[in-house]
Amino acid sequence: MTTAPAAGTAGTSAVRADGRAHDQLRPVTITRSWLDQAEGSVLVEFGRTRVLCAASFTEGVPRWRKGSGEGWVTAEYAMLPRATNERSQRESVKGRIGGRTHEISRLIGRSLRAVIDVSALGENTIVLDCDVLQADGGTRTAAITGAYVALADAVAWGQRHGHVKSGGKPVLTDSVAAVSVGIVDGVPMLDLPYVEDVRAETDMNVVTTGSGTFVEVQGTAEHAPFDRAELDALLDLAVAGTAELTAIQRAALEAGA
């Protein structure tokens, strides 16, 4: 288990409801091997947000990918009924998956595929199931950050068991992490809990690789348009935040299961 309360930096005196500085992550905890059966599993906590990420490794690929010599990585996201203040009905009971769930599942899958060499993976499939146990803002960014560590463990499992024969070629080309940023009361802030997220003038989710390149930027003006300077400030916060998350991921993987 790796825990890190990230330290903020100087720049503004803004102090938030939970006592953090504007550029400070919530306490982040990554606990590996949380499940006994999955080839990779992580419980990731961003403050009170808790997401269980389970990686399932199977030989073979979807029919449309057979014979390509390339593997496949995909993800599914879901939220438990009591992850929030009031119970929500299970989507399986409703008989359809909601648009938000589809969107986040695709985001997680895209983020992970950005840092894996599918040819080195070979014709194997890894599915990441990301289930939100408790939601307090930033569930998708926590899911991406935890899913990468679970993916790394699943790849290592495949290599140990002889299913991945990459000939020394790295399967994972980089790491990936994600964080939310937003403008609250006119101040750019990092890693928003729910109480800040619901009243943010601008809300943004940023996914970057460990080397600092962008995978995805999702930004919306919720109440008032934002200008270029505010966008730059938010991206600077996000890049610094994901760099801290990358260090936490690395420490978790180096600590051993």
Backbone torsions as a table, in degrees:
resi	resn	phi	psi	omega
1	MET	NA	132.7	177.7
2	THR	-119.3	126.8	179.6
3	THR	-124.0	137.5	178.6
4	ALA	-148.5	113.5	168.3
5	PRO	-82.3	111.9	-173.5
6	ALA	-74.1	142.2	-179.9
7	ALA	-90.7	139.8	176.5
8	GLY	-83.7	174.8	178.5
9	THR	-121.9	165.8	-179.5
10	ALA	-69.9	157.2	176.1
11	GLY	154.7	-32.3	177.0
12	THR	-154.4	154.8	-177.2
13	SER	-93.1	5.5	-177.1
14	ALA	-59.7	126.1	175.8
15	VAL	-119.9	136.6	-172.5
16	ARG	-97.3	175.4	-176.2
17	ALA	-57.7	-33.6	-179.6
18	ASP	-92.2	7.9	175.1
19	GLY	89.5	-2.3	-179.0
20	ARG	-77.3	157.2	168.9
21	ALA	-77.1	166.2	-175.8
22	HIS	-62.2	-26.5	-174.3
23	ASP	-109.8	27.6	-174.9
24	GLN	-114.2	132.4	173.6
25	LEU	-69.1	155.3	165.8
26	ARG	-67.0	162.8	173.3
27	PRO	-57.0	129.3	-176.1
28	VAL	-114.6	128.8	178.1
29	THR	-127.1	132.2	175.6
30	ILE	-121.8	116.8	179.1
31	THR	-113.3	113.3	-178.5
32	ARG	-84.2	163.7	177.1
33	SER	53.8	42.8	-177.4
34	TRP	-73.3	-26.0	175.8
35	LEU	-109.2	147.3	-178.7
36	ASP	-78.1	-32.0	-169.1
37	GLN	-96.1	-29.8	-174.9
38	ALA	-69.6	148.8	179.3
39	GLU	-69.5	-21.6	172.4
40	GLY	-153.5	135.5	178.3
41	SER	-151.9	144.1	-176.8
42	VAL	-143.6	135.6	164.3
43	LEU	-101.0	116.7	-179.3
44	VAL	-111.4	135.3	-178.6
45	GLU	-126.4	121.7	169.4
46	PHE	-108.5	94.6	-173.9
47	GLY	61.7	-123.6	-179.3
48	ARG	-88.4	-4.6	174.6
49	THR	-81.1	126.3	-178.5
50	ARG	-129.8	126.8	-178.1
51	VAL	-130.2	132.0	175.3
52	LEU	-97.6	121.8	-179.3
53	CYS	-114.2	119.4	-178.8
54	ALA	-119.7	128.3	179.4
55	ALA	-105.0	126.1	179.0
56	SER	-112.1	121.3	-178.8
57	PHE	-100.7	125.1	176.0
58	THR	-132.8	145.0	174.5
59	GLU	-74.9	144.0	-178.8
60	GLY	97.2	165.0	-177.6
61	VAL	-134.6	167.0	175.5
62	PRO	-56.5	154.0	-174.0
63	ARG	-53.2	-40.1	-177.7
64	TRP	-68.9	-10.5	-178.8
65	ARG	-109.0	-5.4	-176.9
66	LYS	-61.8	139.2	178.4
67	GLY	83.6	-2.7	-177.8
68	SER	-82.9	-20.1	-174.6
69	GLY	79.4	4.0	-177.4
70	GLU	-114.7	148.3	178.4
71	GLY	-90.9	-171.9	-177.6
72	TRP	-145.7	139.4	175.3
73	VAL	-127.9	130.0	-180.0
74	THR	-143.5	173.0	-175.1
75	ALA	-145.0	152.8	172.1
76	GLU	-131.0	137.6	-177.0
77	TYR	-120.7	141.7	176.4
78	ALA	-153.8	160.8	179.9
79	MET	-124.1	129.5	178.2
80	LEU	-64.6	150.5	-176.8
81	PRO	-53.6	-38.3	-179.2
82	ARG	-105.4	31.9	173.3
83	ALA	-71.7	-19.7	-178.2
84	THR	-116.1	-178.8	-175.3
85	ASN	-61.8	-36.3	178.6
86	GLU	-118.4	148.5	-178.5
87	ARG	-66.1	133.0	172.7
88	SER	-106.7	147.8	-178.6
89	GLN	-72.8	141.0	178.1
90	ARG	-63.2	137.9	-179.4
91	GLU	-66.6	-28.3	177.5
92	SER	-65.1	-31.9	177.8
93	VAL	-74.1	-36.7	177.9
94	LYS	-64.6	-25.4	-179.8
95	GLY	89.4	5.4	177.4
96	ARG	-154.8	149.4	177.8
97	ILE	-89.8	132.5	-177.4
98	GLY	-70.9	158.8	-179.4
99	GLY	-60.8	-40.1	179.2
100	ARG	-62.1	-42.0	180.0
101	THR	-63.2	-44.6	177.1
102	HIS	-59.7	-45.8	-177.5
103	GLU	-60.0	-46.6	-177.5
104	ILE	-70.1	-39.0	176.6
105	SER	-57.3	-46.0	-179.8
106	ARG	-65.9	-38.1	178.3
107	LEU	-61.2	-46.1	179.9
108	ILE	-62.1	-45.4	179.3
109	GLY	-60.1	-46.5	178.8
110	ARG	-60.4	-42.0	-177.7
111	SER	-62.5	-42.4	-179.2
112	LEU	-72.2	-38.4	179.7
113	ARG	-67.3	-19.2	178.7
114	ALA	-68.9	-17.4	-175.1
115	VAL	-124.0	20.5	177.9
116	ILE	-127.0	137.5	175.8
117	ASP	-89.8	102.1	-173.6
118	VAL	-67.5	-24.3	176.9
119	SER	-71.9	-36.9	176.6
120	ALA	-70.2	-29.7	177.2
121	LEU	-67.0	-27.6	-176.6
122	GLY	74.4	-177.5	-176.2
123	GLU	-78.3	69.1	176.1
124	ASN	-129.8	154.9	-178.7
125	THR	-121.0	136.1	173.0
126	ILE	-123.1	123.2	178.4
127	VAL	-109.9	128.8	177.2
128	LEU	-103.3	117.3	174.3
129	ASP	-99.3	117.6	-177.8
130	CYS	-113.5	108.3	-176.3
131	ASP	-113.0	122.7	-179.4
132	VAL	-80.4	116.7	178.6
133	LEU	-85.1	-36.4	177.7
134	GLN	-148.8	132.6	-175.3
135	ALA	-112.2	125.6	172.6
136	ASP	-143.2	48.4	179.9
137	GLY	85.9	144.3	175.7
138	GLY	72.4	29.8	-177.9
139	THR	-67.1	-38.3	-178.3
140	ARG	-70.6	-35.9	-179.7
141	THR	-72.8	-37.5	174.6
142	ALA	-63.8	-40.6	-179.8
143	ALA	-61.1	-44.4	179.4
144	ILE	-63.5	-44.7	-177.8
145	THR	-63.5	-43.6	178.6
146	GLY	-73.5	-37.3	-177.7
147	ALA	-62.7	-33.3	178.3
148	TYR	-61.2	-43.5	-179.1
149	VAL	-65.8	-41.5	176.6
150	ALA	-63.3	-39.0	177.4
151	LEU	-62.7	-43.9	179.3
152	ALA	-60.1	-40.5	178.4
153	ASP	-67.5	-37.6	179.2
154	ALA	-67.5	-39.4	176.7
155	VAL	-62.7	-44.7	178.9
156	ALA	-61.8	-38.3	177.2
157	TRP	-62.0	-45.6	179.5
158	GLY	-61.8	-36.8	178.0
159	GLN	-69.3	-42.4	179.8
160	ARG	-62.6	-34.8	-176.5
161	HIS	-93.8	7.8	173.7
162	GLY	78.3	11.7	179.5
163	HIS	-84.2	-25.6	179.0
164	VAL	-108.6	113.8	-179.1
165	LYS	-118.8	80.2	-174.0
166	SER	-89.9	-1.4	178.4
167	GLY	62.2	35.4	179.5
168	GLY	86.5	-7.6	178.6
169	LYS	-76.5	130.3	-178.9
170	PRO	-65.1	134.3	178.0
171	VAL	-79.5	-44.5	176.6
172	LEU	-93.0	120.8	-176.2
173	THR	-88.7	-16.5	-179.2
174	ASP	-168.5	179.1	171.3
175	SER	-104.6	171.0	177.8
176	VAL	-144.4	140.5	178.5
177	ALA	-146.5	164.1	-176.7
178	ALA	-145.4	153.0	179.2
179	VAL	-151.6	154.8	175.5
180	SER	-96.8	149.2	172.8
181	VAL	-138.9	161.9	179.4
182	GLY	-170.5	166.7	175.8
183	ILE	-104.3	116.1	-178.3
184	VAL	-122.1	122.9	-177.3
185	ASP	53.9	37.4	177.4
186	GLY	81.1	2.0	-176.3
187	VAL	-114.8	125.8	173.8
188	PRO	-64.9	131.2	-176.6
189	MET	-134.3	152.8	-177.4
190	LEU	-103.4	138.8	169.8
191	ASP	58.9	77.1	-172.3
192	LEU	-82.7	127.1	167.3
193	PRO	-76.8	174.4	-174.8
194	TYR	-57.9	-42.2	-175.2
195	VAL	-61.8	-29.3	175.5
196	GLU	-87.3	-37.9	-176.8
197	ASP	-59.8	-39.9	-175.0
198	VAL	-71.4	-18.3	-179.8
199	ARG	-118.8	15.9	178.7
200	ALA	-70.5	137.1	175.2
201	GLU	-72.6	-32.9	175.8
202	THR	-134.5	137.4	-177.6
203	ASP	-127.3	133.5	-176.1
204	MET	-145.8	140.9	172.6
205	ASN	-117.7	130.1	-175.3
206	VAL	-125.5	130.3	178.7
207	VAL	-115.5	125.9	178.3
208	THR	-132.0	160.4	172.8
209	THR	-83.8	168.3	178.2
210	GLY	-63.1	-25.9	178.9
211	SER	-84.4	-0.3	172.4
212	GLY	96.1	7.2	176.9
213	THR	-88.6	155.5	-175.9
214	PHE	-87.6	137.1	171.8
215	VAL	-100.1	-43.8	-179.5
216	GLU	-157.8	143.4	174.6
217	VAL	-130.5	117.7	178.8
218	GLN	-114.9	108.6	-177.6
219	GLY	-131.2	137.1	-178.1
220	THR	-138.8	134.8	171.6
221	ALA	-82.8	106.6	-175.8
222	GLU	-77.5	-37.8	-175.9
223	HIS	-125.1	-34.7	-178.6
224	ALA	-145.5	141.5	178.5
225	PRO	-58.3	151.5	178.0
226	PHE	-111.8	152.1	-178.7
227	ASP	-99.0	179.0	-175.7
228	ARG	-62.9	-39.1	-179.9
229	ALA	-63.1	-40.7	178.5
230	GLU	-67.5	-39.4	176.8
231	LEU	-60.8	-45.3	179.1
232	ASP	-61.8	-40.4	179.6
233	ALA	-63.9	-40.9	178.9
234	LEU	-66.1	-42.7	179.7
235	LEU	-66.3	-37.9	176.9
236	ASP	-62.0	-42.9	176.7
237	LEU	-60.7	-45.4	-176.8
238	ALA	-64.5	-43.5	-179.5
239	VAL	-63.5	-41.4	176.9
240	ALA	-65.1	-40.0	-180.0
241	GLY	-66.2	-44.1	-179.8
242	THR	-69.7	-28.0	174.8
243	ALA	-63.8	-40.9	176.1
244	GLU	-64.9	-40.8	178.4
245	LEU	-64.8	-37.7	176.9
246	THR	-60.1	-41.9	178.3
247	ALA	-64.5	-38.2	178.3
248	ILE	-67.1	-41.6	176.5
249	GLN	-60.4	-46.1	-177.5
250	ARG	-62.0	-42.7	179.6
251	ALA	-63.2	-39.1	179.3
252	ALA	-63.7	-43.0	-178.0
253	LEU	-71.2	-35.3	-180.0
254	GLU	-74.4	-22.3	-178.0
255	ALA	-72.6	-17.2	-177.8
256	GLY	86.6	157.3	-176.9
257	ALA	-73.7	NA	NA
